Amino acid sequence: MGLSTSHYKLTFEPQDENDFLLIEDWDESCNVPLKHYARFITDVKEYDFNKSILIVNSLEKLNRLETKDWFSSKNFLNVFINTNENLLNKEINSFIAAHGLDKYEKIRVTTEVGGIEYDTLSFGEEVTKKGIYFNVVGDQSKWMSTKFYDTFKQECWLWGKKEDFELAYNCVGGEWYIQTFGLNEVNSLKKKFKRDFIDNFVFGQSLLSVSF
């Protein structure tokens, strides 16, 4: 995962209904208390994927997985050995129907650990939680100075103060980037950042989202 710096503008009308922040861990996530954003708190819908089945290509792979401290097949509703894709699909569909899982949202993920590849098919139940919707009104994913990483690479990933935005702006580009890409390119990027982040900042509504 690379650097991603975004300007989240809190809203009651998100462009994407999946763009929301949950408030349950706010104190650990943001450097500004939740009370400053309280007017945006509302009910949001998400899926709780707490049921899964495991799919592996052989019993040998399953046995290798069972030797790992972090793994237990008991955490899954069922384990399927995939020796034939068509037969596997029939078996999974029958299991889903028999256990009433067809009403849930489904997501299948392939994982490889230590040369062992396996799939998990998870079932998500829609739940209602308290959260805050946002729109992304600015994005920056490159050409940030070392100071930016030193400042923002912390457990906190949401920053809501004007000085946070200004510090980030001052970290756009730098001498190495000027020498490598030219002053015009760096100035163009800083101009865009100023427009999308600094000039568009509203305390209590703007959040600087930083992930690495």
N, C-alpha and C positions, 0 to 999 in steps of 0.2 A: 504494500500500500504506500502510495506517495503522498506528498504534501497536498493538503486540501484546506484552503482558507476561504470561508464564505461569510457573507453578510446575511444573517437571518433577520428579516423584518416580520415581527409578530403581527398576526392578522386574525380576523374573524372569518375571512373568506380566502382560504388557501387555494392556490392553483392546482395543487395535488393533495387530496385528502390524506395521503400517507405522510405528508410533511408535517410532523408534529413532534413535540418534545414532551416526555412524561415528567411530571413534577415530583415523583416519589424520591428521586435522588438529587434534587436540585442543589442542595447545599454542597455536595461533593462535585457537582458538575459545573457550577457557575460561580464567578467571583462577585456577583451582585445578589443580594437577598431576593427571594421570591416575591416579597411584598411589593416590589417595584413593578412586577409584571402581573399582579393579581387580577387585573381587569380582563386579561386575556384567557384566564383559566376556564376551561369548558370540558365537556365530555368528549372523549375521543375513542374511536374503535380500533382495536388491534387484535391480533390472533395470538392465543396462548398455545404454542406448540409443545404440549407436555406429554404427548403420546407418540411413540415411534415404533417402527419395525426395522429390523436389520436384514440386509441382503448381502450375502457373500458368495463368491464363485466356487468355493470348495470348503469341505469340512476341515481340511488342513489349515486354511486361512482362519477359520473360526477358532480352531484350537490355538493358533499363534496369538490371536487377539486376546484370548482368555488368559494368556500368560502375562499380559500387561496389567500393572497395578491400577491404572485408571479405567480399565474396561471391565464390564460385566454384562453378559447377555441377559441377566435378570432385569436390567433396566429397560428392556424392550418388550413390547407386547408379544412378539413372536420373532423367530429367526427363520429366514428362507435361504436355502442353498440353491443358487442359480446354475443349474446344469443345462437348462433349456429355456430360452427367453419366452417362447409362447406358453409353455407350461407354467413358467413362473408367473406370468401375467394373470393366467387363469386362477392360480392358487391365491395370489394376492387379492384379486377382485372378489373371490369367494370369501376370503377372510374379512375383507372390508365390509361386505354385505352382511355377513353373519354377526359381526360385532357392532353394527350400526355406525360405522365410521365414514360412510359415504356422505354424511351431512357436513363433515368438517372440511376446512381448507387443507390442501395437501401441498407439500413441498418435498422434493427428492434431492438429496445432496450426496455427491461422491467425495469421499475422503481417502487420502493415502497417507499412512503413517508407517515409517520403517519398512517400506516396500510392500505393505499390506493394504490393498485397496478394498473398500467396502462402501455400500450405499446405505443411507438411512432414509426412510420415507416417513415423514412426520405429519401429524394431523393436528390442525389448529382450530380451537374453538374461539369464536368471536367473544371478546370481553370488552366491557366499558371501563375506562380509567380516566383519571383527571390529567389533562395535558394542555398544551398550548400549540396552536397552529402557527406556521410561519411560511413565508415566501422567500426564496433565494433571490436577492436583488443585486448581489455582487459575488464574484468568484475570482480567486487568484491561486494558482497552483505551481508557480515557479518563481525563480529569481529572488528568493528571500535571503537576507544576510544571516551570518552565524548568530548575531544578536537575537534574531527572531526565534531561532531554535532554542537558544539558551533561555529565553524569556517564557515562551509559550509551551515548551515540551514538559508539561506537568500533568498531574491527575485531572486538574481542572481543564475543561476543553471549551467552555463557553465564557466569553468575556464581554462585559456589558458597559464598560466605562469609556468615555470619550478618549481618555488618555491611552486606553488599550488600542483603539483604532488608530490614533495618531502615532503610537509607537510602531505599529505594524506598517503604517505608511512609510515611516522613516527607514524601515528595513527593506523596502523594495529596492532591488538593484544594489549597487555598491561598486567599488573600484574595479574588482575583477570582472563584473558584468559589463561595465562601461568599456573596459579594454577588450573584452571578448566579443561583445555584440554591438558596441557603439553607443554613444551618448543619446542619439535620437531614439533608439529602441528602448533604452531604459526610461527616458523621459516620457515616451508614449505609454509605457506600462504604468508609470507613476501617475500620469494624468488620468488614466482609466481607473486606477485604484482610488484616487482622490474623488473622482466623480461618483463611483459606486459605493464607497465606504464612508469617506469623511463627510462629503457634502450631503449625503443621504442619511446621516446618523441622527437618531432620535433616542434620547435616554428613556429607558422604560419600554422601548419597543425594538431597539436594535441590539443584536448579539453578534459578536465575532466568533464564528465556529472554526476551531483549528484541530485538525487531525493529521497524523503522520503515518 
